[in-house]
Amino acid sequence: MYIPKITAKAKYESSGVLILVQASGGGNYWGEYEGVKIKVYLKGSPRVINDKTYLIVQQMKMDFSVKDIKMGVDGIHNGNTVLQAALNLFINSNSQELLKEMKPHLKKKLLILMRNFADKVFSQVPYQAFIA
């Protein structure tokens, strides 16, 4: 699947040290992700329930890539604008490397959401509807 652009906004809270600098605080996060490619692999088996055949998900895998990433935060360390600008510059200059570090956790979370969605769809829509 290809998604041309995803835009995200969220609230965040952070505590700790990032690149030897205190990076605690909270505020707004924004992100623009362009050229998102997603591959999902699904393994399932048919199961008959009340004379209808449904697909039961046995295994799901996924991978994704993002061509261009722009992200930013505000509210770093009690509104320190210099630190905030430096952090946003660092994030955007190293966005692909940061994505590599975050990808295993993101994949795990996305797989949970996708699996729950697939289970709900496949439990209510008979198998024949997908192949007819």
N, CA, C and O atoms as a GROMACS GRO file, in nm:
protein
  528
    1MET      N    1   0.084  -0.116   0.000
    1MET     CA    2   0.000   0.000   0.000
    1MET      C    3   0.090   0.123   0.000
    1MET      O    4   0.196   0.124   0.062
    2TYR      N    5   0.046   0.226  -0.070
    2TYR     CA    6   0.121   0.351  -0.075
    2TYR      C    7   0.030   0.463  -0.024
    2TYR      O    8  -0.084   0.478  -0.068
    3ILE      N    9   0.082   0.541   0.069
    3ILE     CA   10   0.010   0.657   0.122
    3ILE      C   11   0.095   0.779   0.091
    3ILE      O   12   0.207   0.789   0.140
    4PRO      N   13   0.044   0.873   0.011
    4PRO     CA   14   0.126   0.988  -0.028
    4PRO      C   15   0.171   1.074   0.089
    4PRO      O   16   0.286   1.119   0.093
    5LYS      N   17   0.081   1.099   0.186
    5LYS     CA   18   0.118   1.187   0.297
    5LYS      C   19   0.033   1.157   0.420
    5LYS      O   20  -0.088   1.138   0.411
    6ILE      N   21   0.100   1.152   0.534
    6ILE     CA   22   0.033   1.139   0.663
    6ILE      C   23   0.074   1.258   0.747
    6ILE      O   24   0.192   1.291   0.758
    7THR      N   25  -0.024   1.324   0.807
    7THR     CA   26   0.001   1.436   0.897
    7THR      C   27  -0.045   1.395   1.036
    7THR      O   28  -0.155   1.342   1.052
    8ALA      N   29   0.038   1.421   1.136
    8ALA     CA   30   0.005   1.383   1.273
    8ALA      C   31   0.028   1.501   1.368
    8ALA      O   32   0.121   1.579   1.351
    9LYS      N   33  -0.060   1.511   1.466
    9LYS     CA   34  -0.044   1.608   1.575
    9LYS      C   35  -0.079   1.535   1.703
    9LYS      O   36  -0.172   1.455   1.708
   10ALA      N   37  -0.003   1.564   1.808
   10ALA     CA   38  -0.027   1.497   1.935
   10ALA      C   39   0.030   1.580   2.049
   10ALA      O   40   0.110   1.672   2.028
   11LYS      N   41  -0.012   1.547   2.168
   11LYS     CA   42   0.048   1.602   2.290
   11LYS      C   43   0.153   1.500   2.336
   11LYS      O   44   0.136   1.380   2.317
   12TYR      N   45   0.259   1.548   2.397
   12TYR     CA   46   0.361   1.457   2.447
   12TYR      C   47   0.408   1.502   2.584
   12TYR      O   48   0.395   1.618   2.622
   13GLU      N   49   0.464   1.407   2.657
   13GLU     CA   50   0.534   1.434   2.782
   13GLU      C   51   0.666   1.360   2.775
   13GLU      O   52   0.671   1.246   2.729
   14SER      N   53   0.772   1.425   2.820
   14SER     CA   54   0.904   1.365   2.812
   14SER      C   55   0.981   1.396   2.939
   14SER      O   56   0.965   1.502   2.999
   15SER      N   57   1.063   1.302   2.979
   15SER     CA   58   1.153   1.327   3.091
   15SER      C   59   1.283   1.255   3.062
   15SER      O   60   1.284   1.145   3.007
   16GLY      N   61   1.392   1.317   3.100
   16GLY     CA   62   1.520   1.251   3.079
   16GLY      C   63   1.618   1.337   3.004
   16GLY      O   64   1.602   1.458   2.992
   17VAL      N   65   1.720   1.270   2.953
   17VAL     CA   66   1.829   1.337   2.885
   17VAL      C   67   1.834   1.288   2.741
   17VAL      O   68   1.825   1.168   2.715
   18LEU      N   69   1.850   1.383   2.649
   18LEU     CA   70   1.864   1.351   2.508
   18LEU      C   71   1.989   1.420   2.457
   18LEU      O   72   1.999   1.542   2.461
   19ILE      N   73   2.083   1.342   2.410
   19ILE     CA   74   2.210   1.394   2.358
   19ILE      C   75   2.277   1.484   2.462
   19ILE      O   76   2.315   1.597   2.432
   20LEU      N   77   2.291   1.434   2.582
   20LEU     CA   78   2.358   1.502   2.693
   20LEU      C   79   2.290   1.630   2.739
   20LEU      O   80   2.351   1.709   2.811
   21VAL      N   81   2.166   1.653   2.699
   21VAL     CA   82   2.093   1.773   2.738
   21VAL      C   83   1.963   1.732   2.805
   21VAL      O   84   1.894   1.641   2.759
   22GLN      N   85   1.930   1.799   2.914
   22GLN     CA   86   1.804   1.773   2.981
   22GLN      C   87   1.690   1.804   2.884
   22GLN      O   88   1.679   1.916   2.835
   23ALA      N   89   1.606   1.706   2.856
   23ALA     CA   90   1.500   1.722   2.757
   23ALA      C   91   1.365   1.688   2.817
   23ALA      O   92   1.287   1.613   2.758
   24SER      N   93   1.338   1.743   2.933
   24SER     CA   94   1.210   1.714   2.996
   24SER      C   95   1.111   1.825   2.963
   24SER      O   96   1.148   1.937   2.931
   25GLY      N   97   0.985   1.789   2.972
   25GLY     CA   98   0.879   1.886   2.946
   25GLY      C   99   0.763   1.819   2.877
   25GLY      O  100   0.751   1.696   2.875
   26GLY      N  101   0.680   1.899   2.822
   26GLY     CA  102   0.564   1.848   2.751
   26GLY      C  103   0.512   1.957   2.660
   26GLY      O  104   0.537   2.075   2.682
   27GLY      N  105   0.440   1.917   2.560
   27GLY     CA  106   0.387   2.016   2.467
   27GLY      C  107   0.326   1.949   2.347
   27GLY      O  108   0.264   1.843   2.357
   28ASN      N  109   0.342   2.013   2.235
   28ASN     CA  110   0.282   1.966   2.111
   28ASN      C  111   0.386   1.899   2.022
   28ASN      O  112   0.501   1.943   2.013
   29TYR      N  113   0.344   1.793   1.956
   29TYR     CA  114   0.425   1.724   1.857
   29TYR      C  115   0.352   1.737   1.724
   29TYR      O  116   0.229   1.732   1.719
   30TRP      N  117   0.427   1.754   1.617
   30TRP     CA  118   0.369   1.750   1.483
   30TRP      C  119   0.461   1.670   1.392
   30TRP      O  120   0.582   1.666   1.412
   31GLY      N  121   0.403   1.607   1.295
   31GLY     CA  122   0.483   1.530   1.201
   31GLY      C  123   0.417   1.524   1.065
   31GLY      O  124   0.294   1.516   1.054
   32GLU      N  125   0.498   1.528   0.961
   32GLU     CA  126   0.453   1.508   0.824
   32GLU      C  127   0.539   1.398   0.763
   32GLU      O  128   0.661   1.408   0.758
   33TYR      N  129   0.473   1.295   0.717
   33TYR     CA  130   0.541   1.178   0.662
   33TYR      C  131   0.496   1.162   0.518
   33TYR      O  132   0.378   1.140   0.492
   34GLU      N  133   0.589   1.172   0.424
   34GLU     CA  134   0.554   1.163   0.283
   34GLU      C  135   0.615   1.038   0.221
   34GLU      O  136   0.724   0.994   0.258
   35GLY      N  137   0.541   0.982   0.125
   35GLY     CA  138   0.589   0.863   0.055
   35GLY      C  139   0.594   0.741   0.144
   35GLY      O  140   0.696   0.673   0.151
   36VAL      N  141   0.484   0.713   0.214
   36VAL     CA  142   0.479   0.600   0.306
   36VAL      C  143   0.441   0.473   0.229
   36VAL      O  144   0.337   0.468   0.164
   37LYS      N  145   0.526   0.372   0.238
   37LYS     CA  146   0.500   0.242   0.176
   37LYS      C  147   0.483   0.140   0.288
   37LYS      O  148   0.565   0.132   0.379
   38ILE      N  149   0.376   0.062   0.278
   38ILE     CA  150   0.346  -0.038   0.380
   38ILE      C  151   0.322  -0.173   0.312
   38ILE      O  152   0.249  -0.182   0.214
   39LYS      N  153   0.385  -0.276   0.367
   39LYS     CA  154   0.359  -0.413   0.321
   39LYS      C  155   0.307  -0.491   0.441
   39LYS      O  156   0.366  -0.488   0.549
   40VAL      N  157   0.196  -0.560   0.421
   40VAL     CA  158   0.137  -0.641   0.526
   40VAL      C  159   0.124  -0.783   0.473
   40VAL      O  160   0.072  -0.806   0.364
   41TYR      N  161   0.172  -0.878   0.551
   41TYR     CA  162   0.163  -1.019   0.518
   41TYR      C  163   0.069  -1.084   0.619
   41TYR      O  164   0.085  -1.069   0.740
   42LEU      N  165  -0.029  -1.155   0.566
   42LEU     CA  166  -0.132  -1.214   0.651
   42LEU      C  167  -0.141  -1.362   0.621
   42LEU      O  168  -0.149  -1.403   0.505
   43LYS      N  169  -0.140  -1.443   0.725
   43LYS     CA  170  -0.160  -1.587   0.710
   43LYS      C  171  -0.285  -1.621   0.790
   43LYS      O  172  -0.296  -1.588   0.908
   44GLY      N  173  -0.379  -1.686   0.724
   44GLY     CA  174  -0.503  -1.720   0.791
   44GLY      C  175  -0.553  -1.855   0.747
   44GLY      O  176  -0.499  -1.918   0.656
   45SER      N  177  -0.657  -1.898   0.812
   45SER     CA  178  -0.720  -2.024   0.774
   45SER      C  179  -0.871  -2.009   0.786
   45SER      O  180  -0.920  -1.934   0.870
   46PRO      N  181  -0.944  -2.080   0.700
   46PRO     CA  182  -1.090  -2.072   0.707
   46PRO      C  183  -1.144  -2.153   0.825
   46PRO      O  184  -1.091  -2.258   0.860
   47ARG      N  185  -1.250  -2.102   0.884
   47ARG     CA  186  -1.317  -2.173   0.993
   47ARG      C  187  -1.468  -2.157   0.974
   47ARG      O  188  -1.516  -2.046   0.952
   48VAL      N  189  -1.541  -2.267   0.983
   48VAL     CA  190  -1.686  -2.264   0.966
   48VAL      C  191  -1.752  -2.237   1.102
   48VAL      O  192  -1.728  -2.308   1.200
   49ILE      N  193  -1.835  -2.133   1.103
   49ILE     CA  194  -1.910  -2.096   1.223
   49ILE      C  195  -2.054  -2.070   1.178
   49ILE      O  196  -2.079  -1.984   1.094
   50ASN      N  197  -2.148  -2.146   1.235
   50ASN     CA  198  -2.290  -2.133   1.199
   50ASN      C  199  -2.312  -2.140   1.047
   50ASN      O  200  -2.381  -2.057   0.988
   51ASP      N  201  -2.253  -2.240   0.986
   51ASP     CA  202  -2.266  -2.267   0.842
   51ASP      C  203  -2.207  -2.160   0.752
   51ASP      O  204  -2.235  -2.160   0.632
   52LYS      N  205  -2.128  -2.070   0.805
   52LYS     CA  206  -2.059  -1.971   0.724
   52LYS      C  207  -1.909  -1.984   0.750
   52LYS      O  208  -1.867  -2.012   0.862
   53THR      N  209  -1.831  -1.962   0.645
   53THR     CA  210  -1.686  -1.973   0.657
   53THR      C  211  -1.627  -1.834   0.680
   53THR      O  212  -1.655  -1.740   0.607
   54TYR      N  213  -1.544  -1.825   0.784
   54TYR     CA  214  -1.476  -1.700   0.818
   54TYR      C  215  -1.325  -1.724   0.816
   54TYR      O  216  -1.279  -1.836   0.836
   55LEU      N  217  -1.250  -1.618   0.793
   55LEU     CA  218  -1.105  -1.627   0.795
   55LEU      C  219  -1.056  -1.598   0.937
   55LEU      O  220  -1.094  -1.498   0.998
   56ILE      N  221  -0.973  -1.686   0.988
   56ILE     CA  222  -0.912  -1.668   1.120
   56ILE      C  223  -0.766  -1.632   1.098
   56ILE      O  224  -0.691  -1.708   1.036
   57VAL      N  225  -0.724  -1.516   1.148
   57VAL     CA  226  -0.586  -1.471   1.132
   57VAL      C  227  -0.495  -1.555   1.221
   57VAL      O  228  -0.516  -1.563   1.342
   58GLN      N  229  -0.396  -1.618   1.160
   58GLN     CA  230  -0.299  -1.697   1.236
   58GLN      C  231  -0.170  -1.619   1.259
   58GLN      O  232  -0.108  -1.630   1.365
   59GLN      N  233  -0.132  -1.541   1.159
   59GLN     CA  234  -0.007  -1.467   1.169
   59GLN      C  235  -0.016  -1.341   1.085
   59GLN      O  236  -0.077  -1.341   0.978
   60MET      N  237   0.044  -1.233   1.134
   60MET     CA  238   0.048  -1.109   1.059
   60MET      C  239   0.186  -1.047   1.076
   60MET      O  240   0.239  -1.040   1.187
   61LYS      N  241   0.243  -1.004   0.964
   61LYS     CA  242   0.372  -0.935   0.966
   61LYS      C  243   0.356  -0.807   0.885
   61LYS      O  244   0.268  -0.798   0.799
   62MET      N  245   0.439  -0.709   0.913
   62MET     CA  246   0.434  -0.586   0.836
   62MET      C  247   0.568  -0.518   0.836
   62MET      O  248   0.651  -0.539   0.924
   63ASP      N  249   0.587  -0.436   0.734
   63ASP     CA  250   0.704  -0.351   0.727
   63ASP      C  251   0.661  -0.222   0.659
   63ASP      O  252   0.562  -0.219   0.586
   64PHE      N  253   0.735  -0.116   0.684
   64PHE     CA  254   0.701   0.011   0.622
   64PHE      C  255   0.827   0.094   0.602
   64PHE      O  256   0.930   0.072   0.666
   65SER      N  257   0.816   0.189   0.511
   65SER     CA  258   0.923   0.285   0.489
   65SER      C  259   0.859   0.422   0.467
   65SER      O  260   0.744   0.432   0.425
   66VAL      N  261   0.936   0.526   0.495
   66VAL     CA  262   0.889   0.663   0.478
   66VAL      C  263   0.997   0.737   0.401
   66VAL      O  264   1.112   0.742   0.443
   67LYS      N  265   0.960   0.795   0.288
   67LYS     CA  266   1.057   0.863   0.203
   67LYS      C  267   1.106   0.993   0.266
   67LYS      O  268   1.227   1.018   0.271
   68ASP      N  269   1.014   1.076   0.316
   68ASP     CA  270   1.051   1.206   0.370
   68ASP      C  271   0.979   1.229   0.502
   68ASP      O  272   0.858   1.209   0.512
   69ILE      N  273   1.054   1.271   0.603
   69ILE     CA  274   0.998   1.293   0.736
   69ILE      C  275   1.032   1.434   0.782
   69ILE      O  276   1.147   1.477   0.776
   70LYS      N  277   0.929   1.504   0.830
   70LYS     CA  278   0.948   1.634   0.895
   70LYS      C  279   0.873   1.627   1.026
   70LYS      O  280   0.754   1.597   1.028
   71MET      N  281   0.943   1.654   1.137
   71MET     CA  282   0.881   1.645   1.270
   71MET      C  283   0.927   1.762   1.354
   71MET      O  284   1.029   1.825   1.326
   72GLY      N  285   0.850   1.791   1.457
   72GLY     CA  286   0.891   1.895   1.549
   72GLY      C  287   0.814   1.887   1.679
   72GLY      O  288   0.706   1.827   1.687
   73VAL      N  289   0.871   1.948   1.782
   73VAL     CA  290   0.808   1.954   1.914
   73VAL      C  291   0.823   2.095   1.968
   73VAL      O  292   0.910   2.171   1.928
   74ASP      N  293   0.734   2.128   2.062
   74ASP     CA  294   0.755   2.249   2.140
   74ASP      C  295   0.738   2.213   2.286
   74ASP      O  296   0.693   2.103   2.318
   75GLY      N  297   0.773   2.303   2.375
   75GLY     CA  298   0.761   2.276   2.518
   75GLY      C  299   0.880   2.204   2.578
   75GLY      O  300   0.868   2.147   2.686
   76ILE      N  301   0.993   2.205   2.510
   76ILE     CA  302   1.113   2.139   2.563
   76ILE      C  303   1.170   2.218   2.680
   76ILE      O  304   1.189   2.340   2.670
   77HIS      N  305   1.196   2.149   2.788
   77HIS     CA  306   1.263   2.205   2.907
   77HIS      C  307   1.212   2.345   2.941
   77HIS      O  308   1.286   2.443   2.934
   78ASN      N  309   1.086   2.352   2.978
   78ASN     CA  310   1.023   2.476   3.024
   78ASN      C  311   1.027   2.587   2.920
   78ASN      O  312   1.046   2.704   2.955
   79GLY      N  313   1.009   2.554   2.794
   79GLY     CA  314   0.998   2.655   2.689
   79GLY      C  315   1.129   2.714   2.641
   79GLY      O  316   1.130   2.823   2.583
   80ASN      N  317   1.240   2.647   2.662
   80ASN     CA  318   1.371   2.694   2.616
   80ASN      C  319   1.373   2.689   2.462
   80ASN      O  320   1.388   2.582   2.403
   81THR      N  321   1.357   2.806   2.399
   81THR     CA  322   1.344   2.811   2.253
   81THR      C  323   1.473   2.773   2.180
   81THR      O  324   1.468   2.718   2.071
   82VAL      N  325   1.587   2.803   2.240
   82VAL     CA  326   1.715   2.767   2.176
   82VAL      C  327   1.730   2.615   2.173
   82VAL      O  328   1.765   2.557   2.070
   83LEU      N  329   1.703   2.552   2.286
   83LEU     CA  330   1.710   2.406   2.294
   83LEU      C  331   1.606   2.342   2.203
   83LEU      O  332   1.633   2.242   2.136
   84GLN      N  333   1.488   2.400   2.200
   84GLN     CA  334   1.381   2.348   2.114
   84GLN      C  335   1.422   2.354   1.967
   84GLN      O  336   1.402   2.256   1.894
   85ALA      N  337   1.477   2.465   1.923
   85ALA     CA  338   1.521   2.479   1.783
   85ALA      C  339   1.633   2.380   1.752
   85ALA      O  340   1.634   2.320   1.644
   86ALA      N  341   1.725   2.364   1.845
   86ALA     CA  342   1.836   2.270   1.824
   86ALA      C  343   1.785   2.126   1.816
   86ALA      O  344   1.829   2.048   1.732
   87LEU      N  345   1.691   2.092   1.904
   87LEU     CA  346   1.636   1.957   1.904
   87LEU      C  347   1.559   1.930   1.775
   87LEU      O  348   1.573   1.823   1.716
   88ASN      N  349   1.477   2.025   1.732
   88ASN     CA  350   1.402   2.007   1.608
   88ASN      C  351   1.495   1.996   1.488
   88ASN      O  352   1.468   1.918   1.396
   89LEU      N  353   1.602   2.072   1.487
   89LEU     CA  354   1.702   2.062   1.379
   89LEU      C  355   1.766   1.923   1.380
   89LEU      O  356   1.782   1.861   1.276
   90PHE      N  357   1.802   1.875   1.500
   90PHE     CA  358   1.861   1.742   1.513
   90PHE      C  359   1.764   1.635   1.464
   90PHE      O  360   1.802   1.546   1.389
   91ILE      N  361   1.639   1.644   1.508
   91ILE     CA  362   1.538   1.545   1.470
   91ILE      C  363   1.524   1.539   1.318
   91ILE      O  364   1.525   1.431   1.260
   92ASN      N  365   1.511   1.655   1.256
   92ASN     CA  366   1.488   1.657   1.111
   92ASN      C  367   1.613   1.624   1.031
   92ASN      O  368   1.603   1.570   0.921
   93SER      N  369   1.729   1.655   1.084
   93SER     CA  370   1.854   1.620   1.015
   93SER      C  371   1.884   1.472   1.023
   93SER      O  372   1.957   1.418   0.939
   94ASN      N  373   1.828   1.404   1.122
   94ASN     CA  374   1.855   1.262   1.144
   94ASN      C  375   1.727   1.179   1.144
   94ASN      O  376   1.722   1.074   1.209
   95SER      N  377   1.626   1.223   1.074
   95SER     CA  378   1.494   1.160   1.083
   95SER      C  379   1.494   1.013   1.039
   95SER      O  380   1.427   0.932   1.103
   96GLN      N  381   1.567   0.978   0.935
   96GLN     CA  382   1.569   0.839   0.891
   96GLN      C  383   1.639   0.749   0.992
   96GLN      O  384   1.597   0.636   1.016
   97GLU      N  385   1.747   0.799   1.053
   97GLU     CA  386   1.817   0.722   1.155
   97GLU      C  387   1.729   0.706   1.280
   97GLU      O  388   1.728   0.599   1.342
   98LEU      N  389   1.656   0.812   1.316
   98LEU     CA  390   1.565   0.803   1.430
   98LEU      C  391   1.452   0.704   1.401
   98LEU      O  392   1.412   0.628   1.489
   99LEU      N  393   1.402   0.706   1.278
   99LEU     CA  394   1.297   0.611   1.240
   99LEU      C  395   1.348   0.468   1.254
   99LEU      O  396   1.275   0.381   1.300
  100LYS      N  397   1.473   0.443   1.212
  100LYS     CA  398   1.531   0.309   1.226
  100LYS      C  399   1.531   0.263   1.371
  100LYS      O  400   1.503   0.147   1.400
  101GLU      N  401   1.564   0.355   1.462
  101GLU     CA  402   1.567   0.321   1.604
  101GLU      C  403   1.427   0.296   1.660
  101GLU      O  404   1.409   0.209   1.744
  102MET      N  405   1.329   0.372   1.612
  102MET     CA  406   1.193   0.361   1.664
  102MET      C  407   1.112   0.253   1.594
  102MET      O  408   1.008   0.210   1.645
  103LYS      N  409   1.158   0.208   1.478
  103LYS     CA  410   1.079   0.119   1.394
  103LYS      C  411   1.035  -0.011   1.463
  103LYS      O  412   0.918  -0.048   1.450
  104PRO      N  413   1.121  -0.082   1.536
  104PRO     CA  414   1.073  -0.205   1.600
  104PRO      C  415   0.956  -0.181   1.696
  104PRO      O  416   0.861  -0.259   1.698
  105HIS      N  417   0.962  -0.074   1.773
  105HIS     CA  418   0.853  -0.043   1.867
  105HIS      C  419   0.727  -0.001   1.790
  105HIS      O  420   0.616  -0.042   1.825
  106LEU      N  421   0.744   0.081   1.686
  106LEU     CA  422   0.630   0.124   1.606
  106LEU      C  423   0.563   0.005   1.537
  106LEU      O  424   0.440  -0.004   1.534
  107LYS      N  425   0.644  -0.087   1.483
  107LYS     CA  426   0.588  -0.204   1.416
  107LYS      C  427   0.508  -0.289   1.514
  107LYS      O  428   0.400  -0.339   1.481
  108LYS      N  429   0.560  -0.305   1.634
  108LYS     CA  430   0.490  -0.384   1.735
  108LYS      C  431   0.353  -0.323   1.767
  108LYS      O  432   0.253  -0.394   1.774
  109LYS      N  433   0.351  -0.191   1.787
  109LYS     CA  434   0.225  -0.122   1.818
  109LYS      C  435   0.128  -0.127   1.700
  109LYS      O  436   0.010  -0.153   1.717
  110LEU      N  437   0.180  -0.101   1.579
  110LEU     CA  438   0.095  -0.104   1.460
  110LEU      C  439   0.038  -0.243   1.434
  110LEU      O  440  -0.077  -0.257   1.394
  111LEU      N  441   0.118  -0.346   1.458
  111LEU     CA  442   0.070  -0.483   1.439
  111LEU      C  443  -0.045  -0.515   1.534
  111LEU      O  444  -0.140  -0.584   1.495
  112ILE      N  445  -0.038  -0.468   1.656
  112ILE     CA  446  -0.148  -0.490   1.751
  112ILE      C  447  -0.275  -0.425   1.699
  112ILE      O  448  -0.381  -0.487   1.699
  113LEU      N  449  -0.265  -0.300   1.655
  113LEU     CA  450  -0.382  -0.229   1.603
  113LEU      C  451  -0.436  -0.297   1.477
  113LEU      O  452  -0.557  -0.315   1.464
  114MET      N  453  -0.347  -0.333   1.386
  114MET     CA  454  -0.390  -0.396   1.262
  114MET      C  455  -0.450  -0.534   1.285
  114MET      O  456  -0.547  -0.572   1.220
  115ARG      N  457  -0.392  -0.608   1.378
  115ARG     CA  458  -0.444  -0.742   1.408
  115ARG      C  459  -0.584  -0.733   1.468
  115ARG      O  460  -0.673  -0.809   1.432
  116ASN      N  461  -0.603  -0.638   1.561
  116ASN     CA  462  -0.736  -0.619   1.620
  116ASN      C  463  -0.838  -0.581   1.514
  116ASN      O  464  -0.951  -0.631   1.514
  117PHE      N  465  -0.799  -0.492   1.423
  117PHE     CA  466  -0.888  -0.450   1.315
  117PHE      C  467  -0.922  -0.568   1.224
  117PHE      O  468  -1.038  -0.592   1.193
  118ALA      N  469  -0.820  -0.642   1.182
  118ALA     CA  470  -0.841  -0.757   1.093
  118ALA      C  471  -0.929  -0.862   1.159
  118ALA      O  472  -1.018  -0.918   1.095
  119ASP      N  473  -0.904  -0.890   1.287
  119ASP     CA  474  -0.986  -0.989   1.358
  119ASP      C  475  -1.133  -0.947   1.360
  119ASP      O  476  -1.222  -1.031   1.341
  120LYS      N  477  -1.160  -0.818   1.383
  120LYS     CA  478  -1.298  -0.770   1.385
  120LYS      C  479  -1.364  -0.782   1.248
  120LYS      O  480  -1.478  -0.826   1.236
  121VAL      N  481  -1.291  -0.742   1.144
  121VAL     CA  482  -1.347  -0.749   1.008
  121VAL      C  483  -1.373  -0.894   0.969
  121VAL      O  484  -1.482  -0.927   0.924
  122PHE      N  485  -1.273  -0.979   0.986
  122PHE     CA  486  -1.286  -1.118   0.943
  122PHE      C  487  -1.386  -1.197   1.026
  122PHE      O  488  -1.438  -1.298   0.980
  123SER      N  489  -1.414  -1.154   1.148
  123SER     CA  490  -1.512  -1.224   1.230
  123SER      C  491  -1.655  -1.186   1.191
  123SER      O  492  -1.750  -1.256   1.229
  124GLN      N  493  -1.672  -1.078   1.116
  124GLN     CA  494  -1.807  -1.033   1.081
  124GLN      C  495  -1.838  -1.045   0.932
  124GLN      O  496  -1.955  -1.045   0.893
  125VAL      N  497  -1.735  -1.054   0.849
  125VAL     CA  498  -1.756  -1.064   0.704
  125VAL      C  499  -1.713  -1.204   0.660
  125VAL      O  500  -1.597  -1.241   0.676
  126PRO      N  501  -1.805  -1.282   0.604
  126PRO     CA  502  -1.770  -1.418   0.562
  126PRO      C  503  -1.658  -1.419   0.457
  126PRO      O  504  -1.643  -1.326   0.378
  127TYR      N  505  -1.582  -1.526   0.459
  127TYR     CA  506  -1.469  -1.546   0.369
  127TYR      C  507  -1.509  -1.528   0.222
  127TYR      O  508  -1.433  -1.469   0.145
  128GLN      N  509  -1.626  -1.577   0.184
  128GLN     CA  510  -1.673  -1.568   0.045
  128GLN      C  511  -1.680  -1.424  -0.004
  128GLN      O  512  -1.660  -1.400  -0.123
  129ALA      N  513  -1.707  -1.330   0.083
  129ALA     CA  514  -1.718  -1.189   0.043
  129ALA      C  515  -1.583  -1.134  -0.004
  129ALA      O  516  -1.579  -1.041  -0.084
  130PHE      N  517  -1.475  -1.191   0.044
  130PHE     CA  518  -1.342  -1.144   0.006
  130PHE      C  519  -1.293  -1.204  -0.125
  130PHE      O  520  -1.213  -1.142  -0.195
  131ILE      N  521  -1.338  -1.323  -0.158
  131ILE     CA  522  -1.287  -1.390  -0.278
  131ILE      C  523  -1.386  -1.389  -0.394
  131ILE      O  524  -1.352  -1.432  -0.504
  132ALA      N  525  -1.506  -1.342  -0.372
  132ALA     CA  526  -1.609  -1.341  -0.478
  132ALA      C  527  -1.596  -1.219  -0.565
  132ALA      O  528  -1.674  -1.202  -0.659
   0.00000   0.00000   0.00000
